[in-house]
Each structure stands twice: as C-alpha cells, then as structure tokens.
Amino acid sequence: MENLPLFISLDLLDEVFGTNGGFGFLLLYGPVAGYFLVFHSILGIRSLFHASRNFGKTAPFRKRFDKILVISIGVPAVFFVIAGAFLNKFIETKSLEI
C-alpha cells in the first residue's frame, strides 16, 4: 500500500488520456495496475472512475434525456453490473488475469 499514491496518480493520468484518446489506451491499464493492487481492487477503482467520467460527459445533455431509453437500457445495465459484482466473488479471477 506504500505505492497507493503513485497508483492513484497513474490511474488519473490514464483516465485523462483514455478519455481523450479513446478506448485503446485503457487496455494498458489492467496489466500495469496488476503490479500495484489485487484484481478486485482494480475493478472497484476503475468502476468509480468510469462512472464519474460518464456522469461528466452526460451532464450537459441532461435536459434532453429520453426517459424511456434511460429506463430500458440503464436499469438492466445497473442490474447486470450488480449481478456481475456479486458473481465476481464466486468466479476464479486467475483466468481473468491472463
């Protein structure tokens, strides 16, 4: 945990470049983060950064949201994210770390 400040600063830098550069740069994050934290911690921290980034990108358009679309896509997405997080306790993560 002595490397946690370095890890968080690299994570923030990755989030900035990933937002501006696209999805490809974020693929480098997982292997690098594996040197600092365990897999479950990496998933949790990334989910917080992704959620904050998505809220920041959608905030200017909040007046034009289609409520039916948000309910039909957003509610199942939240449900499956929670289900995936729950199932993550029972699935061997070694296969995901390859």
KAHUBEL-V421861 format. One record per residue. N is the residue number from 1. PSI is psi as a letter, one per 40 degrees, with the letter a starting at -180 (999 if undefined). Layout:
[[N	PSI] [N	PSI]]
This chain:
[[1	e] [2	e] [3	e] [4	d] [5	d] [6	d] [7	d] [8	d] [9	d] [10	d] [11	d] [12	d] [13	d] [14	d] [15	d] [16	d] [17	d] [18	d] [19	d] [20	d] [21	e] [22	a] [23	d] [24	d] [25	d] [26	e] [27	d] [28	e] [29	d] [30	d] [31	d] [32	d] [33	d] [34	d] [35	d] [36	d] [37	i] [38	i] [39	d] [40	d] [41	d] [42	d] [43	d] [44	d] [45	d] [46	d] [47	d] [48	d] [49	d] [50	d] [51	d] [52	d] [53	d] [54	d] [55	d] [56	d] [57	d] [58	e] [59	d] [60	e] [61	e] [62	d] [63	d] [64	e] [65	h] [66	h] [67	d] [68	d] [69	d] [70	d] [71	d] [72	d] [73	d] [74	d] [75	d] [76	d] [77	d] [78	d] [79	d] [80	d] [81	d] [82	d] [83	d] [84	d] [85	d] [86	d] [87	d] [88	d] [89	d] [90	e] [91	h] [92	h] [93	e] [94	d] [95	d] [96	e] [97	e] [98	999]]
